[in-house]
Amino acid sequence: MRITEEPKTTRHPLSILVVEDDEPVRRSLAGFLSDRYETVVEAANGKEAFDWLCQRTFDAAITDIRMPHLDGIGLLKEIHKNYPAVETIVVTGYADIDTAIEASRHRAFDYIRKPYDLIQVDATLRKILAKKQAAEQTERERMRIVARDRFLALGALTTSIMHEINNPNAVIFGGVELIRNRFLAPLAASELQNEIDAVAGYSLAQVTRSLQAVKKASERIDDLVRRVSSIAGGQLNVPRVADLRENVDAVLLSLGSERTKNILVVSPTSGPASMVKAYPEEVRQVASILIENALEAVADVPDPSIRVEFGTDECGTLAIEDNGLGDLKPLDRIFDPFVTTKRDRPGRGLGLFIVRQIMDQLGGAVHAEPVSTGGLRFTAVWPVSPETGA
Amino acid sequence: MKERILIVDDEKDLTELLAAMLEPLGHEIHCAHSAKDALAMTEIRPYPIILLDIRLPDGDGTELIPKFKSFNPFAQIIMMTAYTSMENVVYCLERGALDYFTKPFRDTEAIMATIQNAAERIARWRKAIPMFPR
């Protein structure tokens, strides 16, 4: 049992378990691999391999079939059941079809004949490496989307809560001001003051003081609402008007030139300004979700292309079309929560739900349709602001 | 001078407070809690002074300004809103609003003074213009 683990920058980031009972063969294979991959661990039989699997995390296991103490198939079963992330390469001197079928039943990544063709082993490991890196990329992307959706949802929720708090607080604040200025102050200045104090059992000064405390508390609520709202980025009680084109451009710019290199923007060269009845954040949220969905849909197609089209007619329309692999099946349900269009790259299914929510709320509409290129076309129709053409 | 004042805000407690604040000044106060109600009430008889919230459950208060003005071009419209920025104030003033206050009202006296000024202006016009809308 040997472990080779030396840092060397040129080696690929893969952790490999080599299981082979023939020591010279194992040594040479491990030696070859340890020049190319970061971590190579040797095991002389299935039992030793099992012990290693308990101790460390591997990306791949290369296993012989005929071995003492837990053979290759037994080890495959164990890995398939308990370590599904470990990709397996099965090696055997007996190139029989039954072994191959048995190995594939336990989800072996590849099947290699003895004697070892080192180039073939290396090529297979490269495939495993590519698969692992793609999975990591997908996971990073998914986490980013989850974080973004959560942030958007939280921001919208916070803004509406702050609005609900602000309204009653305005009543408290205004009421206190009215009582103080128009009632207590004139009374305190009048000659009736001593009589009132005697009847009420409290002096006007004391009542004024307690009202001052209520006003201070109300001011604190106001400060809190303002601070939280500015963090959440929410807008309360501002005119709902935004330039569609300008805000979509801002989203494209924020994505960076590398991610937007396959995006074609189509817009009428002349025509009215695209002022729509929506908050700028609402336009940016909808555009950003639709564009990022399109980017995901085309991630795996050979000639990715996305069209971002602005309507030529009077109403504010924004269409985003991709030639990707978005799932068409639940076309009537894709705007429902937790329904995802992403075949292999799971999202949380909240993006399009948020889009529908926003468009409904502002009195617009959004729909999806399949297009001849195999992708999807999303069209968002915005209510037009009276600003248009002004 | 007694004037008819319309207060438009979906927060009933706030319209109640403003009514209590302005009635003692001698005005006749009416409240509406939606854009639809506000327009319906204005159609029956236009108001010379209107206190108007920007975010209403069924619409944007700023869009009501030209409608109120079409019923009574002399209407003095005072906007109320939660937050303020220069753009918002300019937006409302450009559409013909007279003044702009943020909620909570830091200065209730200033609101009352604005209402009184508006009422005095209306009274002056009423005297000078025989055909002034009733």
Chai-1 contact restraints between the chains, C-beta under 6 A:
chainA,res_idxA,chainB,res_idxB,connection_type,confidence,min_distance_angstrom,max_distance_angstrom,comment,restraint_id
A,N166,B,A82,contact,1.0,0.0,6.0,A-B,restraint_1
A,N167,B,E11,contact,1.0,0.0,6.0,A-B,restraint_2
A,N169,B,P104,contact,1.0,0.0,6.0,A-B,restraint_3
A,A170,B,L14,contact,1.0,0.0,6.0,A-B,restraint_4
A,A170,B,K103,contact,1.0,0.0,6.0,A-B,restraint_5
A,A170,B,P104,contact,1.0,0.0,6.0,A-B,restraint_6
A,V171,B,D13,contact,1.0,0.0,6.0,A-B,restraint_7
A,V171,B,L14,contact,1.0,0.0,6.0,A-B,restraint_8
A,V171,B,L17,contact,1.0,0.0,6.0,A-B,restraint_9
A,F173,B,P104,contact,1.0,0.0,6.0,A-B,restraint_10
A,G174,B,L17,contact,1.0,0.0,6.0,A-B,restraint_11
A,G174,B,F105,contact,1.0,0.0,6.0,A-B,restraint_12
A,G174,B,T108,contact,1.0,0.0,6.0,A-B,restraint_13
A,G175,B,L17,contact,1.0,0.0,6.0,A-B,restraint_14
A,E177,B,T108,contact,1.0,0.0,6.0,A-B,restraint_15
A,L178,B,M21,contact,1.0,0.0,6.0,A-B,restraint_16
A,L178,B,T108,contact,1.0,0.0,6.0,A-B,restraint_17
A,N181,B,E109,contact,1.0,0.0,6.0,A-B,restraint_18
A,D222,B,P104,contact,1.0,0.0,6.0,A-B,restraint_19
A,L236,B,A82,contact,1.0,0.0,6.0,A-B,restraint_20
A,L236,B,Y83,contact,1.0,0.0,6.0,A-B,restraint_21
A,N237,B,I54,contact,1.0,0.0,6.0,A-B,restraint_22
A,N237,B,R55,contact,1.0,0.0,6.0,A-B,restraint_23
A,N237,B,T81,contact,1.0,0.0,6.0,A-B,restraint_24
A,N237,B,A82,contact,1.0,0.0,6.0,A-B,restraint_25
A,V238,B,N88,contact,1.0,0.0,6.0,A-B,restraint_26
A,P239,B,T62,contact,1.0,0.0,6.0,A-B,restraint_27
A,P239,B,Y91,contact,1.0,0.0,6.0,A-B,restraint_28
A,R240,B,D60,contact,1.0,0.0,6.0,A-B,restraint_29
